[in-house]
Amino acid sequence: MHALRSALITLALVGASSTALAQPPPKRLLEQAPGQLKQTRGASVAATRHALTRVDTEALAFDHLELTLFDDVRVTARRTSRSHARTGSTVWHGTLEAPDRGEMTLAIVDGALAGNVTVDGRTFEIGFAGGGLHEVREVNHALFPTEDPPVEPFDRFSSSGASGSSSDAAADTAGQIDVMVVWTPAARNAVGGTTAAIQSVVDLAVANANVSYSNSQIATSLRLVYSGEVSFAETPSSISTDLSRFSGASDGYIDQVHTLRNQYAADIVTLIGSGYAAAGYCGVGYLMSSVSTNFASSAFNVVDQSCAGGYLSYAHEVGHNQGLHHDPANAGSTPSYPYAYGFQDPSGAFRTVMSYGGATRVQQFSNPNVLYADRPTGTSAQDNARALNNNAATIANFRSASETTPCSYSVSPPSISFTETSGTATIDVTTSAGCSWTTAAGATWVTVGPGGSGPGSVVVTVAANTAAARSTTVTVAGKPVSISQAGPTPTCSYSVSPLSSTVPSTAATVQVQVTTAAGCAWTAHSNTGWLKASGGGSGSGVATLQVGAASGKSRTATATIAGQTVTVTQQAASKNR
């Protein structure tokens, strides 16, 4: 009996412990969009299958997520970090739970999400597809085009500048490198057409670079100090031409970028474009081969939007600006140090951020002291992490924050309403002389003039609207301006029923149904004292006729409802005998 009681007590304690340790289930992030095609080739040049899905935009507030990427791929992840760069944005990073091995980074901006998930050597991407939907893609890294070989900036940088980091680094610390990213209209349109969608791609690219630094024991991080749209048409067949135009300070292409860079003290500047990957390029950047702040005028790179985030081309091209090169077999020039090379695993299991090859590119810079899947990620002769740790103080002072004066901006009006016809309006910008600003449209039916410098104005143009009323937000000098446009006035016809009614001599109520299109207004009224009409509005509805009690002979009156005559006849009052 004693033994049985002890067993029961033990079972009870185990049950209580299990209850106390029970964890809530993970929050589901994705839900397959009903009726959408799956497992077909997506728009990305490296996609092997894709599916459309809906995203629970509130899920990133949770620490435990579940993602059903495809019917045969379901993972859960625990959060390791979460940040909010601005209102309406979240970057969420976590590691996968057993039995899977991998990590995920998710960036959401005003409901548009960009993300990547690595699962046991496989890579999945999530991107905004428009219409409230997102696309999940499985990608094969071997199908991505390579980044172009880095460019030696002979025309901008003299190698006679002092080598090393100590003499040049005086103001900013090595722990933070300030970066600026601008994008083209074509890049925005390629990811769904909204500013939020392309901003989520930028946030993902920067976040993945920082994750790669952390994974590789690199003691610095990137801080995005400015991002925005610029008016520039790509030359997809020659990405190196666009790099030259982007970095040129007075060639008439996008020279305002240099004013913005100085204004925000950005150490490295990136252009996100579109069309390059289809032409065979993921990115290109200038290579710092001699470590000096003299390289600052060449700290520019260009990346295709489809390669920037999940494929890590943004981190790769920024790496060239930081003095890092490809793996030795694919490096045709000299990096900042004899060991500043990427690494390919000899068995082909993976490659690091700066390396070429067909294996999966992982979020690691080469470092012989760091393992990935129980394998070293570098050698003593292939150690990009060591090189970047050495170079960080110099890079952080390509532009010193102490050299800049902050700019403030205000815009007026804060909102604009348009009729259904095409039209224009002016937005005024108030700021100090020398303060540059950019513009971005939030939808394809709105265009905004280019940005400028100092006080000014910009014209907003809307196309004619042939459908329902619509709204969006444009960004001018970093400030949101609400844009709304009415829909066309509908052609209205009305059906009224019944058109006639007979009621007894006692007080009565008659309901009259009005059927018409949405937006079509109507009223109800009567000029007879004993017949009162109420109702009216827009679209289909019901009018009410209140009939007073009769005291004599029968009578007839009319009411006008939705422009039509409704007749009410009331019977005579009964006579007392």
N, C-alpha and C positions, 0 to 999 in steps of 0.2 A: 504493500500500500504506500509505504514511504517512497519507494523507488518510482511508482507511478505518479505520485504527487510531484516529485522532483522533475520528472520528464515533462509533465504538464506545465510546470513553472518555466522550464527551459524553453518550451515551445512558445509560451506566451511572451517571454522576453524577446525571442527571435522575431515574433510577429510584430511586437511593438517597435523593435529596432528597424525592421523593414519599413514600417509605416513612417517612422521619423525620418529615414533617409531617402524616402521616395522623392524623385525629382519630377518637375513638370515636363511634359513632352516638349520637344523642340518646336519652335514657331516655323510654320511652313512659309517659305518665301515665294515659291512659284506655283502656278496652277495652269495646267495645259489649257490653251484656248480651244473650246469645242469646235470640231469640224475642220481644224487646220491640218494641212499636210505635214507629215513628219518624215524624217529619215530621207530627205532629198538634199541635193547640193545647194548650199546657201550662196549668198552674194559674195562672201569673202573668197579670195583666191585660194585660201588654204582650208576652206570648210569641206568636210566630208559628209556631213548631214546637218540638218537644222530643224527646229520646231518653233512655232510661235506660242507664246505663253503670256499669262498675266502675272504681274508682280504686286505683292502686298507691300505697298510703300511704307507701312508702319512697322514692318518686321525688323528693320535695322535697329529699332529701339531695344530689341531682345538680345540676349547673350548666347542663345542656343538656337541655331537655325537648321532647318531641313530643306534640302533642295532635290527635287526630282528633275534632273536635267533631261533625261530620256526615260522611257519605260524600263530600260535595263540599267540605268545609272541613277542611283539614289544615294546621297551622302548627307551626313550631319556634321556640323562644325561648331566649335566653341570659340567665342570671341577672345582675341588677344589684345585688340586695341580698337578704339573708336574715336573719331575726331569730327569736329564741325568747323570747316574753314570759313563758312559764311552762313547767314540765315537761309534755311531751306536745303542745306547740303549736309551729307554724312559720308564719311569713309569708314568702312567696317572691315577689319581683317581678322581672320581666325584660322585655326588648324583643324583638319579633318579628324574625326573620331575613328577608332579602330572598328572594323578591320582595315579601313582605307588609310592611305598615307598621302598627305598632300596639304595644301593650304588654299585659301581663297581670299580675294580682295574685292570689295564691292564699293562703288561710289555712286551715290544718288544725288541728283540736283533737281529740285522741284518736280519730283515724280519720274524723272528719266534716269534709268540705272545703266551703268556700265560695269562689267565685272569679269573676272577670270577665275577659274577653278582648275587646279591641277590634282589629278586623281591617279595615283600609281603610275606616273609617267605619261598619262594622257592629259590633254588640255581642252578645256571648254571655255567658251566666251559667252557673255550675255550683253546684248546691246539694244538700244531703243529702236523700235520699228515703226512708231507712229500709230495713231488711232487707238491709244490705250494699250498697245501690245508691245512686247519685247521678243527678241529672237535669241534662242539658245543655239549655239553652234559648237560642234566638235571640230577641232582644227588639227591638222597635221603640220607640224613645224617644218617638215621637209618640203612642203609645198609653198612656203613663203619665199619670195625672192630675197636675195641677200641685200644687206646694206651696201651702198657703194663704198669703195675704198676711201678712207679719210683723205681730205685734201690738205696738202701742205700750204700754209698761208704765206707764200713768199712775198706777195705784194703788200702784205699788211703788217708783217712781224719780222723784226730783225733779231736773229739769234744771238746778237751781241749783248742783249739784255742780261742782267744779272741772273745767274742760275740759282736755284734753290728757293726756299720759302721764307726764310727769316728776314731778309733785308727788305722784302716788298710788303710783308704783312704787318700793318701797323694799327689798323682801325678795327676791322671785323675779325671775329674769332673763327677758328677752323671748324667749329661745331655746326655751322650753318652756312649753306650756300644759297644765295637768293636767286631764283630763276623767274623768267618771264616767258609766257607762252601765248602766241597769237595764232589765229586760224583764219582760213580763207572761207568765203561763202560756199565754195564747192565742198569743202570739208564738212561744213555745217549741214549742207543739204544731203551729203552722203550718209549721215548718221541719223536722219529723221527730220532735218530741217529746222530744229528749234535750238535756241541758244543753250537751253538746259541740257540737251542731249550732247552737244559737243563739249560743253563744260564738264559733263560727267566723264567723258573720255580723257580730257586733260587731267582731271583730278585722279582718275585711275592710273594714268601714266606716271604721274609724280609719286603717287602712293606706292606703286610697284617698285619704282627706283629706290624709295626709302626702305621698303621691305627687303630688297636685295642688299642694301648697305647693312642693315641690321643682321641679316642672315650671315653676312660675310665678315663680321667684326670690323666694319668700317665706321670710324668714329665721327661721322658727319651726317648731315641730312639736308634735303632740299626744302626750301620754303618758297611756295608760289606767291610772289609779291604782286603780280599783275597777270591777267589773262583777258583777252578780248579779240574781237574780229577786226581784220584789216581788209582793205579793198585791194586784192591782188589776184590776177589770173595766172594759174600755174602753167608751166611748160612741162607736162608729164614725161615727155621723151628725153628731157635733159634736166635732171634734178640738180646737177652741179651748176647749171646756168641759174636756176632759181636760188641756190645758195649764194651765189655771187651777188645777185640782185637784192636778196634779203639783207645781206651784210653790208652792202654798199651804203655809205652815208649821204651821198649827194648825186646819185645816178637817176633820180626822178621816179623810182618805182615805189618803195614804201619807206621813204626816208624818215617819216614820223616815228618809226620804230625806235630810232636812236634817241629821240627826245624822250619817249616813254621810258626807255631803258635808263637813261640818266635820272629821270624824275623818280623812278621807283628803285633805283640803285640795284638793278638786276645784274648779277654776275654772268649768267649764261642766258641766251635767248634762243627760243625754238619757234619755228614756223610749222604748224600742222596743216598739211595740204591733202589733196586727193588726186587720184589718177596715177600716182607714181608706181604703186604696187602692180597695177595692170600692165605698166610699161617695163616692169622688171626691177624696180627699186623700192626698198623699204625706207631708206633714209641716207643722209650724207651729212658730214660735219667736218669742220677743220680740226686738225690734230695738233695738240700742243706737244711739241717734241723737246722744247727747252723750257724749263719751268720758270716763268716770270710773269709779272703783271703786264708786261709789254704785250702779252698775247691777248689781252682783254678785247681789243678791237676785232679779234677773230673768233671770239667765243660765241659762235652761231652755228646752228644746225637746222636741217629740214627733215621732217618725218611724215610718212603717209599715215593718215588717220587709222587705216585698218591694221597697221603694224605697231602703233604707238604704245598701246596698253598691254594686252595679253602676251604679245610676242616680244615685248620689252625693247622695241627699237628706240623708244624715247630714252630709256636708261643707257642704251648702247651708244647713241649719238652724243648725248651729254658726256658719256665716258671718254669719247675722243677729245672733246673740248677740255677734259680733265687730264689729258696726257696718257690715256690708256689705249692699247691696241688690241687687234684680233689675236687669235692663237698664232703661234709662230709660223705655221704652215701657210697661213693666209694673210700675213702681215708683210706688206711690200715696202715699208718705211720704218723709221726709228721712232719708238715711243719716248716718253720722258725718262724712263729708267730701263736698264737692260733686262729687267724682270717684269716690266709692265705689259704683260701679254695675257690673253685669255687662255682657257684650258678646255680641251676636249677629253672626255673620259676615254681611255684606250680601248675599252670594250664597246664603246658606242652607246653607253647607257644614258648619257646626258652631255650637255655642253654649257659653259657658263655664259653670262650676259654678253661678253665681248667676242665670243667665238662664232665662227662659221660652222657649217656642217649640217647633216640631216637629222641628228639626234634632237630630242626635246631640249629646248633652251630653258634652263631653270633659273630661279631667282637667287642666283649666287654669282658673285665676282670671284675670280680665281683666288684661292688662298690655300696653301698646303696644310694649314692648321685647322681647316674646317672640313667636315665630312658631309656628304650628301648620299643618302641611301647606303651608308657605311663605307663610302669610297671617298678618298681625298679629292678636293676640288681644285687642286693646283700643285705646283712643284716650286722649288726654290727659284727656278728660272721662269715661272709663270705665276705671278703673284700680283694681280691688279689691286687687291685690297691694300697691300703694303704701299704700292705706289700712290694710291689715292689718299691714304692716310698721310703720306709725306706731302702731297700737293695741296691738301685742302685749305691750308691757311692762305696760300697764294691765290687760289681760285676765289676764296671768299672776299678777297680784296681787289678783284677785277673792277668792282664798283664798291666804294665804301659808303655805308649808310650815313656816316657823318658828313658826307659831301653834299647831301641833298636837302632841299627844303620841301616839306610836305605840301601838297596841293589839296585844296578843298574845292568842291563843285556843288552847284545847285542848278536845277533845270526848271523851266516853266513853259507851259503849264504841266501839272503832274498827270493830267488825263485829257484825252481828246476824243470827241464823238463825231462820227461821220454819218451822213445819209447813205442810202444804198448805192448812190452813184460814185464813180471814181472821184477822188479829191486829194487835196494837199493841205498841209498845215505846217506851221513853223514852231520849232522848239528852241527856246533861247537857253544858252549855257552861260553861267556866270562863274568865272574863275580868275586867277591871276595871270598876268602875262607870262608866257613861257611854260604854262601848264598844259600838257597835251591831253587829248581825250579822244576816245573812239566811239563808234556807234555799232549797234547790232540789231537786226530785225528779228522778231520772234516768230514770224510765220511767212509763208511764201507769198501771201497776198499783200504784204506790206514791204515797202522799200524805204530805206533811210539813207540820207546823204552821208558822205564820208565825214570822219572826225576832223579835228583841227587842233590848234594850239591857242591858248588864251581865250578871252571872252568871244563868243560867237553864236551862231545859230545853225540849225540844220533843218532840212525839209523832209517831212514824212509824207509818203504817197501811198494811197490805198487803191486797189483795183475795184472795179464795180462788183457789187455783190448780187448774185442772182439766186441765192439760197437763203437759208435762215440767218438771223442776226448772229454776229460772231465777235469775238474779242481776242486780244493778245496783249503782249507787253513788249515794247521795244526798250533797248538800253542805250542811253546817251550819257556819256561821261560817267559811266558806272551807276547811273541812277535809272530806276525803272519808270517808264511812262506808260500808263494804261491806254490802250487803243480799243475803241468799240465801234462797230459799224452796224447800222440797221439793215434789216432785210428788205426786199422789195415790197411795196404795198400790194396786198393780194387783190385779185379780182373777185369781188364778193357777190354771191347770190344767196337768197334766203328761202328756206322752206318753213312755213308756219302751219301748225296743226293743233287743234281744229280751227277752221276759219269761222265756224258758227256753233253756238251752243244754246240750248234751251234749259232754263233752270226753274225750279218751283218758286212760289211767292215768298218763301222764307229766305233768310240770308244764305248766301251760297258762295262757294269758291270755285273758280275755273282755272285749271292749269293749262298753259299753252306752250307747246314745245317749239323751240326755234333751232333749226339746223343750218349751220353755215361753216365756213372754213375758219381755221385758227387765224386770229388777227382781225377778223371782220367784226366791226362794232355795230351794235343795234340798241334801240331804246324801246320803251313801252309807255304809252300815255293815253289818257281818256279825258274828254272835255265834259263828261256827264257826271253830275254829282253822285248819283246812286251806283255808278260803275267806276271803281277805282282800279288803276293799273299800276303794277310795280314790277321791277326786274330790269333787265338790260345789262349789257356788258360786251365782252369780246369773245367770239367763237360761239359754239353751240351752247344753249342754255334754256331755262324755263322762265316764262313770264307768268305772273299771278294776277287774276282778275277777281276783285272782291265785289260781290253783288249785295246791295242792301235789301232789307225786307220790303215787299210791296204792300200797300194798304188799299189799293184800288184795282183798276183794270190792268190788263196785260200791257207790257211796255217793251220797247226795243231801243238799244243803244249800241254804239260801236266804240272800239278802241283801236289805236294804231300800234301794231307790234312789228318791229323790223321792217317798217315801211309798208306793211300790209294791213288791210282792214279786217278786224275780227268782230263779228256780230253776235250780241248776246240778247236773247229774248227771254223775258221773265213772265211767267204765267200770272193771271189775275188772282188777287187774294180771294179766299173763300168767304161767302156771305153767311152770317149767322141767321138761322131760321127761327 
